[in-house]
Amino acid sequence: MREKLAVSLLLIVLLSSCVFAKMIYGGRGKMIALTFDDGPNAYVTAQILDILRKENVPATFFVVGKKIDKAAFLLRQMVAEGHEIGNHTYSHSPITWINDEKLVLELKKTSQLITKATGQKVNLFRPPHGRLTQSKQKIVSQRGYHTIMWTVNADDFYHTQGGMRSAKSIANKVDRGVVGGDIVLMHDNSQQIIEALPMIIKKLKRRGFVFVTVSKLIK
C-alpha cells in the first residue's frame, strides 16, 4: 500500500430510505479528474476549452443554471469536445440557506437547462461551497444525482484578506496536492486559472498522470 492515500471521491449514495457517504480512496492509480465550478463564463470558459482542446484533456464542468442562457453554446461545445457537465444549482446560493422545496427547484431548473442546451441528462451534482447537510444529501440522492466533492483544491478564488493567488502559485498548489486518483477543484471565472491551467496540465503530464472525466474516474 502506498504511504499516502488521497480521497478521490465523495459519492453520496441512497440505499433504501437511508443515506450513506461512500468514500472511494485513490493513491494507486494515475487518473486525474479536472473539474471547474461556477461557469459558464463567456470569456474564461471559452479560454479554458481552448486550452483543454490543445492539450487533449477532458474535464468536468459544474455549471450554474442562471448563467446558462447567455452561454448555452459553450455547453454544446463542452459535450462536442468530450467533456461532461454537472449541476451546480441554479443560483449558487449556499444549500444550508435554502429550504428543501427551493433545493428541488434549483436542481430541476438547472438540469432542464443543461438538457435543453445539450440533449444530455445530468446525474452529477456539486453543492456550492461544498456544503451539504445530511437531509439535503437525501434529497439530492433521491433525485438520482451523485454528489461529487474533491481532494485537491486549487484555491483559485479571491480571498478578502489575501486576494487572489498568482497563476504560478495555483499551479504549484495543485501539483503538490495530486497523488493519484484525485478530483481537482477549480473555477472557470478568473484570468489566473487561464494562465495556471497549461502549467497544471504540463506538470501532471510530466508525472505520468492521465486525465479523465469524473464519470470515468468513478467507474
N, C-alpha and C positions, 0 to 999 in steps of 0.2 A: 504494500500500500504506500502511496506517495506520502511524503511528510506533510504536504499542505493540500488540503481538500477545499474546494470552493463550492458553495451552494450555487448551483447553476440555474435553479428554477424554483419558484414557489407556485405550485399549481393547486388551486383550491378546487376540491372535488366534492360533489354532492353524492352521497350514498344513502339511499332510503330517505329518511327525514332528517339525517344528521349531516353536519359539515365537518370534514376532516381536512387539515392542512397537510398536504403531502409534499415533502421536501426531497427533491432529487439532487444528489451530490455529484459534482464533477471532479475534475482534477486529473483524470487519467486520459481523457480524450483530447483531441486537438481541434474540436469545433468551437466556434465563437459566433454568437448572435449579436449583431449591432442593432440597437433599437433607438428610435427617435420619437420624442414626445412633443406635443403642443402645436404641431403644424396642422394643416399645410400653410406654409408661408410662401407667397408667390415668388419672392426673390430667393430666400435662403433655401427652401426645399428644392427649388429648381437647380440651384448650385450643387446641393448635396446629391441629387440624382445624377447630375453630370459626372461628378467625381466617382460615384459608385459604378456608373456605366464604364468609365475609362479603366477602372481597376477590376472590373468584372466581379463585383462584390454584391451579393444580395443583402437586404436588410428588412426590418420590420418597422412600420410606422404606426404609432398610436395617435390617431387624429382626433381633433376637437370638432364636434359637429357644426358649431356655428361658423367655423372657418371654411367649411367645405364649398358652399355655394360659389364663392369667388375664386376657388382654385380646384374645382372638380376635375379639370383637365390633368392636374398633377396626380390625382388618384388613378386616373386611367393610365397615365404614364408609368406609375409605380407597378401596376399589375402587368402591363405590357412588357416591362423590363425585368420581371421575375421577383419583385418584392412582394411583401404581404402587408395587409392593413389590419389594425386592431382598433377597438373602440376605446376612446379616452374621455367619454361623456360628451354632452352637448355644450355645456357652458363652462366646464373646468372648475366648477365650484367644489370645494372640499366635500367629500361624501359624508363626513361626520357632521356637516352643517345642514344637510337636507333630509327630508323625510323619505320614507320608503316609496311613496307614490311618485315623488319627484325623481328618485333614482331610476325607477322603472321607465319613466318618460324620457329621461336623459339617455338611457341605453337604447330605447326603441327609436327615438328620433335620429340618433347618430348612425345606428346600423342601417336604418332605412335610407339615409342619405348616401352612405357608402355603397349600398347595394344599387341604388339608383344611378350612381356615377360609374360603377364598375361592373355591375351584374353579378357580383360575388357576395355570398353570405359571410357574416362575421362571427367568429367564435372565440376571439382573443380579446381580453379586456385588461386595461391597466388603470387603477384608480389614481386620480390626481393626487400628487404629493405622496403617493404610495401608502395612503391611509385608508383602511377598510375595517370596519367593525365586524364581529362575528355574525351579527344579524344581517348586515349588508352583504357579507360574503354569501350567505344562504340565498339571498335574493338573486345575486349575480349568477350563482351556480345553477339555480332552478331554471334560469333562462338560457342555459346552455353555453355559458362563457367559461373559459379557462382564465383565471386571474394570473397575469404574468408580472412578476416583480423583477429584480435584478440582483446581480452580485458585484458589479463594478459600476460605480457612479463617476462619470466624467467630471462632475462638479462644474458644468459649463453654463452656469446661470449667475445672474448678478446677485451679489450679497450687499445688503445695506451698508455694512461697515467696511467690508474688504473689497467691494467692487467685483469686477469680472477677472477671472484668471486669464492669462495670456494663452494663445494657441499652443505654444510650446509646453506650458505647464499642464494644460489639459491633456495633451498627447502623452506626456510623461506619466501623469497620474493613471491613465488607462493602462499603459504599458506595464507599470509596476503592479497594478491590481490583477491583471489577467494571468491565470494559471492553467486554464483549460476547461472547456465546458461552460464558459461564462456567458451571461447575458449582460451586455454593456448598455447603461442608460446614458443617452444624450438627448439634446433638444435641437430641433431644426429651426432656430429662431435668432441666431446671432452670427456676426461676422467671424467671431473666434472659432466657432465649430467648423465653418467653411475652411478656415486655414488649418485647423487641427486635424481634420479627418484624413487628408492624404498622409500626414505623418503617422497617425494611428495605424492606418492600413499597412503602410510600409514596415513599421516596427513589428507588427504582429505577423506579417507575411515572412519577414526575415527569421522569426522564431518558429516558423513552420505551422502556424495555425491556419485552419480552413474556415471560411466564412459561410454561414448558413442562416436561413430564416429561423425564427423561434419555433415554428411548427416542426421543422426538420430536427431541430435540437431536441424537442420533446420526444419525437419518435426514436 
